[in-house]
Amino acid sequence: MRAQTNRESSARVATDHTDQRVLQAARLLQEALTLLCDDSTMLLAQTIKRAPDRLLRLPEVERLTGLRRSAVYEQMRRGIFPRSVKAGQRTAAWPESAVQSWIADRIRERAPRTRAHQSQHGPLGNLPESA
């Protein structure tokens, strides 16, 4: 009789421990999803992996920013986009760190709207919740 009581007690403890681990895993998963949905965290992870600063030519700046040549120079003129540096007699280039910083600023400007959307719709948008 006593052995059976000990087994039942051990089974209850094991079940409680499993339930705690499941809850902890669920919390960690929710935290991971929140971090993955946060643009600034993704940008930080990309920035950490980058090599030391380098100079980018216009085609690379256009590819990274989505801006065309005329928009880059217009925004430079208005003081919105980072200024180019002379890389040669007839060559302009932009420090990668300045371009990445400009991109991060655009993302941060957008972030409050994203967080409001997440609070209304969850981190995965309007996907149906599973039971």
PyMOL commands that place a pseudoatom at each C-alpha (Angstrom):
pseudoatom trace, name=CA, resn=MET, resi=1, chain=A, elem=C, hetatm=0, pos=[0.000, 0.000, 0.000]
pseudoatom trace, name=CA, resn=ARG, resi=2, chain=A, elem=C, hetatm=0, pos=[2.797, 2.388, 0.940]
pseudoatom trace, name=CA, resn=ALA, resi=3, chain=A, elem=C, hetatm=0, pos=[4.681, 1.628, -2.313]
pseudoatom trace, name=CA, resn=GLN, resi=4, chain=A, elem=C, hetatm=0, pos=[1.572, 2.463, -4.324]
pseudoatom trace, name=CA, resn=THR, resi=5, chain=A, elem=C, hetatm=0, pos=[1.191, 5.791, -2.484]
pseudoatom trace, name=CA, resn=ASN, resi=6, chain=A, elem=C, hetatm=0, pos=[4.853, 6.630, -3.213]
pseudoatom trace, name=CA, resn=ARG, resi=7, chain=A, elem=C, hetatm=0, pos=[4.383, 5.821, -6.909]
pseudoatom trace, name=CA, resn=GLU, resi=8, chain=A, elem=C, hetatm=0, pos=[1.249, 7.995, -7.090]
pseudoatom trace, name=CA, resn=SER, resi=9, chain=A, elem=C, hetatm=0, pos=[3.089, 10.828, -5.334]
pseudoatom trace, name=CA, resn=SER, resi=10, chain=A, elem=C, hetatm=0, pos=[6.050, 10.496, -7.697]
pseudoatom trace, name=CA, resn=ALA, resi=11, chain=A, elem=C, hetatm=0, pos=[3.718, 10.477, -10.698]
pseudoatom trace, name=CA, resn=ARG, resi=12, chain=A, elem=C, hetatm=0, pos=[1.991, 13.649, -9.431]
pseudoatom trace, name=CA, resn=VAL, resi=13, chain=A, elem=C, hetatm=0, pos=[5.369, 15.397, -8.944]
pseudoatom trace, name=CA, resn=ALA, resi=14, chain=A, elem=C, hetatm=0, pos=[6.487, 14.335, -12.425]
pseudoatom trace, name=CA, resn=THR, resi=15, chain=A, elem=C, hetatm=0, pos=[3.224, 15.625, -13.919]
pseudoatom trace, name=CA, resn=ASP, resi=16, chain=A, elem=C, hetatm=0, pos=[3.573, 18.954, -12.060]
pseudoatom trace, name=CA, resn=HIS, resi=17, chain=A, elem=C, hetatm=0, pos=[7.172, 19.250, -13.252]
pseudoatom trace, name=CA, resn=THR, resi=18, chain=A, elem=C, hetatm=0, pos=[6.101, 18.518, -16.838]
pseudoatom trace, name=CA, resn=ASP, resi=19, chain=A, elem=C, hetatm=0, pos=[3.311, 21.104, -16.620]
pseudoatom trace, name=CA, resn=GLN, resi=20, chain=A, elem=C, hetatm=0, pos=[5.795, 23.702, -15.368]
pseudoatom trace, name=CA, resn=ARG, resi=21, chain=A, elem=C, hetatm=0, pos=[8.171, 22.925, -18.218]
pseudoatom trace, name=CA, resn=VAL, resi=22, chain=A, elem=C, hetatm=0, pos=[5.361, 23.183, -20.764]
pseudoatom trace, name=CA, resn=LEU, resi=23, chain=A, elem=C, hetatm=0, pos=[4.324, 26.583, -19.373]
pseudoatom trace, name=CA, resn=GLN, resi=24, chain=A, elem=C, hetatm=0, pos=[7.931, 27.770, -19.376]
pseudoatom trace, name=CA, resn=ALA, resi=25, chain=A, elem=C, hetatm=0, pos=[8.366, 26.594, -22.975]
pseudoatom trace, name=CA, resn=ALA, resi=26, chain=A, elem=C, hetatm=0, pos=[5.180, 28.426, -23.988]
pseudoatom trace, name=CA, resn=ARG, resi=27, chain=A, elem=C, hetatm=0, pos=[6.406, 31.654, -22.357]
pseudoatom trace, name=CA, resn=LEU, resi=28, chain=A, elem=C, hetatm=0, pos=[9.796, 31.351, -24.063]
pseudoatom trace, name=CA, resn=LEU, resi=29, chain=A, elem=C, hetatm=0, pos=[8.164, 30.690, -27.418]
pseudoatom trace, name=CA, resn=GLN, resi=30, chain=A, elem=C, hetatm=0, pos=[5.912, 33.747, -27.027]
pseudoatom trace, name=CA, resn=GLU, resi=31, chain=A, elem=C, hetatm=0, pos=[8.943, 35.871, -26.119]
pseudoatom trace, name=CA, resn=ALA, resi=32, chain=A, elem=C, hetatm=0, pos=[10.840, 34.549, -29.145]
pseudoatom trace, name=CA, resn=LEU, resi=33, chain=A, elem=C, hetatm=0, pos=[7.914, 35.357, -31.449]
pseudoatom trace, name=CA, resn=THR, resi=34, chain=A, elem=C, hetatm=0, pos=[7.735, 38.865, -30.020]
pseudoatom trace, name=CA, resn=LEU, resi=35, chain=A, elem=C, hetatm=0, pos=[11.456, 39.359, -30.618]
pseudoatom trace, name=CA, resn=LEU, resi=36, chain=A, elem=C, hetatm=0, pos=[11.254, 37.977, -34.145]
pseudoatom trace, name=CA, resn=CYS, resi=37, chain=A, elem=C, hetatm=0, pos=[8.427, 40.365, -34.980]
pseudoatom trace, name=CA, resn=ASP, resi=38, chain=A, elem=C, hetatm=0, pos=[10.405, 43.351, -33.694]
pseudoatom trace, name=CA, resn=ASP, resi=39, chain=A, elem=C, hetatm=0, pos=[12.142, 44.980, -36.687]
pseudoatom trace, name=CA, resn=SER, resi=40, chain=A, elem=C, hetatm=0, pos=[14.737, 46.745, -34.576]
pseudoatom trace, name=CA, resn=THR, resi=41, chain=A, elem=C, hetatm=0, pos=[15.904, 43.432, -33.095]
pseudoatom trace, name=CA, resn=MET, resi=42, chain=A, elem=C, hetatm=0, pos=[16.321, 41.940, -36.558]
pseudoatom trace, name=CA, resn=LEU, resi=43, chain=A, elem=C, hetatm=0, pos=[18.227, 45.027, -37.679]
pseudoatom trace, name=CA, resn=LEU, resi=44, chain=A, elem=C, hetatm=0, pos=[20.466, 44.801, -34.603]
pseudoatom trace, name=CA, resn=ALA, resi=45, chain=A, elem=C, hetatm=0, pos=[21.249, 41.155, -35.354]
pseudoatom trace, name=CA, resn=GLN, resi=46, chain=A, elem=C, hetatm=0, pos=[22.139, 42.048, -38.942]
pseudoatom trace, name=CA, resn=THR, resi=47, chain=A, elem=C, hetatm=0, pos=[24.313, 44.961, -37.822]
pseudoatom trace, name=CA, resn=ILE, resi=48, chain=A, elem=C, hetatm=0, pos=[26.254, 42.834, -35.323]
pseudoatom trace, name=CA, resn=LYS, resi=49, chain=A, elem=C, hetatm=0, pos=[27.214, 40.376, -38.076]
pseudoatom trace, name=CA, resn=ARG, resi=50, chain=A, elem=C, hetatm=0, pos=[28.507, 43.128, -40.371]
pseudoatom trace, name=CA, resn=ALA, resi=51, chain=A, elem=C, hetatm=0, pos=[32.162, 43.632, -41.157]
pseudoatom trace, name=CA, resn=PRO, resi=52, chain=A, elem=C, hetatm=0, pos=[33.853, 46.951, -40.365]
pseudoatom trace, name=CA, resn=ASP, resi=53, chain=A, elem=C, hetatm=0, pos=[32.503, 49.999, -42.200]
pseudoatom trace, name=CA, resn=ARG, resi=54, chain=A, elem=C, hetatm=0, pos=[32.972, 50.111, -45.951]
pseudoatom trace, name=CA, resn=LEU, resi=55, chain=A, elem=C, hetatm=0, pos=[32.048, 52.508, -48.723]
pseudoatom trace, name=CA, resn=LEU, resi=56, chain=A, elem=C, hetatm=0, pos=[29.015, 51.730, -50.867]
pseudoatom trace, name=CA, resn=ARG, resi=57, chain=A, elem=C, hetatm=0, pos=[28.657, 52.818, -54.473]
pseudoatom trace, name=CA, resn=LEU, resi=58, chain=A, elem=C, hetatm=0, pos=[25.337, 54.179, -55.756]
pseudoatom trace, name=CA, resn=PRO, resi=59, chain=A, elem=C, hetatm=0, pos=[23.929, 50.871, -57.155]
pseudoatom trace, name=CA, resn=GLU, resi=60, chain=A, elem=C, hetatm=0, pos=[24.381, 49.227, -53.738]
pseudoatom trace, name=CA, resn=VAL, resi=61, chain=A, elem=C, hetatm=0, pos=[22.810, 52.227, -51.961]
pseudoatom trace, name=CA, resn=GLU, resi=62, chain=A, elem=C, hetatm=0, pos=[19.849, 52.026, -54.346]
pseudoatom trace, name=CA, resn=ARG, resi=63, chain=A, elem=C, hetatm=0, pos=[19.495, 48.284, -53.694]
pseudoatom trace, name=CA, resn=LEU, resi=64, chain=A, elem=C, hetatm=0, pos=[19.622, 48.681, -49.898]
pseudoatom trace, name=CA, resn=THR, resi=65, chain=A, elem=C, hetatm=0, pos=[17.301, 51.674, -49.640]
pseudoatom trace, name=CA, resn=GLY, resi=66, chain=A, elem=C, hetatm=0, pos=[14.919, 51.133, -52.524]
pseudoatom trace, name=CA, resn=LEU, resi=67, chain=A, elem=C, hetatm=0, pos=[15.569, 54.722, -53.626]
pseudoatom trace, name=CA, resn=ARG, resi=68, chain=A, elem=C, hetatm=0, pos=[16.576, 55.693, -57.152]
pseudoatom trace, name=CA, resn=ARG, resi=69, chain=A, elem=C, hetatm=0, pos=[19.522, 57.959, -57.946]
pseudoatom trace, name=CA, resn=SER, resi=70, chain=A, elem=C, hetatm=0, pos=[17.441, 61.134, -58.181]
pseudoatom trace, name=CA, resn=ALA, resi=71, chain=A, elem=C, hetatm=0, pos=[15.743, 60.479, -54.815]
pseudoatom trace, name=CA, resn=VAL, resi=72, chain=A, elem=C, hetatm=0, pos=[19.099, 59.784, -53.104]
pseudoatom trace, name=CA, resn=TYR, resi=73, chain=A, elem=C, hetatm=0, pos=[20.562, 63.067, -54.312]
pseudoatom trace, name=CA, resn=GLU, resi=74, chain=A, elem=C, hetatm=0, pos=[17.358, 65.031, -53.612]
pseudoatom trace, name=CA, resn=GLN, resi=75, chain=A, elem=C, hetatm=0, pos=[17.214, 63.715, -50.042]
pseudoatom trace, name=CA, resn=MET, resi=76, chain=A, elem=C, hetatm=0, pos=[20.932, 64.466, -49.620]
pseudoatom trace, name=CA, resn=ARG, resi=77, chain=A, elem=C, hetatm=0, pos=[20.279, 68.036, -50.765]
pseudoatom trace, name=CA, resn=ARG, resi=78, chain=A, elem=C, hetatm=0, pos=[17.450, 68.385, -48.214]
pseudoatom trace, name=CA, resn=GLY, resi=79, chain=A, elem=C, hetatm=0, pos=[19.629, 66.902, -45.438]
pseudoatom trace, name=CA, resn=ILE, resi=80, chain=A, elem=C, hetatm=0, pos=[17.493, 63.774, -45.029]
pseudoatom trace, name=CA, resn=PHE, resi=81, chain=A, elem=C, hetatm=0, pos=[19.895, 61.225, -46.503]
pseudoatom trace, name=CA, resn=PRO, resi=82, chain=A, elem=C, hetatm=0, pos=[23.588, 60.829, -45.517]
pseudoatom trace, name=CA, resn=ARG, resi=83, chain=A, elem=C, hetatm=0, pos=[26.051, 62.828, -47.589]
pseudoatom trace, name=CA, resn=SER, resi=84, chain=A, elem=C, hetatm=0, pos=[28.344, 61.001, -49.957]
pseudoatom trace, name=CA, resn=VAL, resi=85, chain=A, elem=C, hetatm=0, pos=[32.116, 61.075, -49.695]
pseudoatom trace, name=CA, resn=LYS, resi=86, chain=A, elem=C, hetatm=0, pos=[34.623, 61.325, -52.530]
pseudoatom trace, name=CA, resn=ALA, resi=87, chain=A, elem=C, hetatm=0, pos=[36.080, 57.880, -53.204]
pseudoatom trace, name=CA, resn=GLY, resi=88, chain=A, elem=C, hetatm=0, pos=[37.954, 59.045, -56.282]
pseudoatom trace, name=CA, resn=GLN, resi=89, chain=A, elem=C, hetatm=0, pos=[38.171, 61.928, -58.707]
pseudoatom trace, name=CA, resn=ARG, resi=90, chain=A, elem=C, hetatm=0, pos=[34.760, 61.129, -60.254]
pseudoatom trace, name=CA, resn=THR, resi=91, chain=A, elem=C, hetatm=0, pos=[33.423, 58.627, -57.744]
pseudoatom trace, name=CA, resn=ALA, resi=92, chain=A, elem=C, hetatm=0, pos=[30.950, 59.148, -54.904]
pseudoatom trace, name=CA, resn=ALA, resi=93, chain=A, elem=C, hetatm=0, pos=[30.334, 56.588, -52.175]
pseudoatom trace, name=CA, resn=TRP, resi=94, chain=A, elem=C, hetatm=0, pos=[28.436, 56.379, -48.896]
pseudoatom trace, name=CA, resn=PRO, resi=95, chain=A, elem=C, hetatm=0, pos=[29.669, 54.927, -45.603]
pseudoatom trace, name=CA, resn=GLU, resi=96, chain=A, elem=C, hetatm=0, pos=[27.725, 51.717, -45.021]
pseudoatom trace, name=CA, resn=SER, resi=97, chain=A, elem=C, hetatm=0, pos=[27.171, 52.603, -41.359]
pseudoatom trace, name=CA, resn=ALA, resi=98, chain=A, elem=C, hetatm=0, pos=[25.506, 55.903, -42.348]
pseudoatom trace, name=CA, resn=VAL, resi=99, chain=A, elem=C, hetatm=0, pos=[23.207, 54.177, -44.846]
pseudoatom trace, name=CA, resn=GLN, resi=100, chain=A, elem=C, hetatm=0, pos=[22.310, 51.432, -42.349]
pseudoatom trace, name=CA, resn=SER, resi=101, chain=A, elem=C, hetatm=0, pos=[21.625, 54.081, -39.705]
pseudoatom trace, name=CA, resn=TRP, resi=102, chain=A, elem=C, hetatm=0, pos=[19.318, 55.912, -42.124]
pseudoatom trace, name=CA, resn=ILE, resi=103, chain=A, elem=C, hetatm=0, pos=[17.475, 52.643, -42.820]
pseudoatom trace, name=CA, resn=ALA, resi=104, chain=A, elem=C, hetatm=0, pos=[17.160, 51.954, -39.059]
pseudoatom trace, name=CA, resn=ASP, resi=105, chain=A, elem=C, hetatm=0, pos=[15.699, 55.446, -38.558]
pseudoatom trace, name=CA, resn=ARG, resi=106, chain=A, elem=C, hetatm=0, pos=[13.047, 54.774, -41.224]
pseudoatom trace, name=CA, resn=ILE, resi=107, chain=A, elem=C, hetatm=0, pos=[12.171, 51.476, -39.524]
pseudoatom trace, name=CA, resn=ARG, resi=108, chain=A, elem=C, hetatm=0, pos=[11.949, 53.134, -36.090]
pseudoatom trace, name=CA, resn=GLU, resi=109, chain=A, elem=C, hetatm=0, pos=[9.587, 55.769, -37.506]
pseudoatom trace, name=CA, resn=ARG, resi=110, chain=A, elem=C, hetatm=0, pos=[7.337, 52.938, -38.646]
pseudoatom trace, name=CA, resn=ALA, resi=111, chain=A, elem=C, hetatm=0, pos=[7.631, 50.879, -35.425]
pseudoatom trace, name=CA, resn=PRO, resi=112, chain=A, elem=C, hetatm=0, pos=[4.822, 52.494, -33.341]
pseudoatom trace, name=CA, resn=ARG, resi=113, chain=A, elem=C, hetatm=0, pos=[2.267, 51.650, -36.021]
pseudoatom trace, name=CA, resn=THR, resi=114, chain=A, elem=C, hetatm=0, pos=[3.606, 48.067, -36.118]
pseudoatom trace, name=CA, resn=ARG, resi=115, chain=A, elem=C, hetatm=0, pos=[3.353, 47.658, -32.331]
pseudoatom trace, name=CA, resn=ALA, resi=116, chain=A, elem=C, hetatm=0, pos=[-0.212, 49.009, -32.340]
pseudoatom trace, name=CA, resn=HIS, resi=117, chain=A, elem=C, hetatm=0, pos=[-1.108, 46.512, -35.061]
pseudoatom trace, name=CA, resn=GLN, resi=118, chain=A, elem=C, hetatm=0, pos=[0.464, 43.692, -33.023]
pseudoatom trace, name=CA, resn=SER, resi=119, chain=A, elem=C, hetatm=0, pos=[-1.487, 44.658, -29.902]
pseudoatom trace, name=CA, resn=GLN, resi=120, chain=A, elem=C, hetatm=0, pos=[-4.726, 44.455, -31.908]
pseudoatom trace, name=CA, resn=HIS, resi=121, chain=A, elem=C, hetatm=0, pos=[-3.915, 41.425, -34.031]
pseudoatom trace, name=CA, resn=GLY, resi=122, chain=A, elem=C, hetatm=0, pos=[-1.134, 39.555, -32.182]
pseudoatom trace, name=CA, resn=PRO, resi=123, chain=A, elem=C, hetatm=0, pos=[2.443, 39.024, -33.372]
pseudoatom trace, name=CA, resn=LEU, resi=124, chain=A, elem=C, hetatm=0, pos=[1.349, 36.863, -36.324]
pseudoatom trace, name=CA, resn=GLY, resi=125, chain=A, elem=C, hetatm=0, pos=[-1.348, 39.166, -37.676]
pseudoatom trace, name=CA, resn=ASN, resi=126, chain=A, elem=C, hetatm=0, pos=[-4.830, 37.781, -38.220]
pseudoatom trace, name=CA, resn=LEU, resi=127, chain=A, elem=C, hetatm=0, pos=[-3.928, 34.103, -38.220]
pseudoatom trace, name=CA, resn=PRO, resi=128, chain=A, elem=C, hetatm=0, pos=[-6.560, 31.967, -36.474]
pseudoatom trace, name=CA, resn=GLU, resi=129, chain=A, elem=C, hetatm=0, pos=[-5.589, 30.897, -32.993]
pseudoatom trace, name=CA, resn=SER, resi=130, chain=A, elem=C, hetatm=0, pos=[-5.329, 27.175, -32.374]
pseudoatom trace, name=CA, resn=ALA, resi=131, chain=A, elem=C, hetatm=0, pos=[-7.189, 25.623, -29.482]
for i in range(1, 131): cmd.bond("trace and resi %d" % i, "trace and resi %d" % (i + 1))
show_as sticks, trace
zoom trace
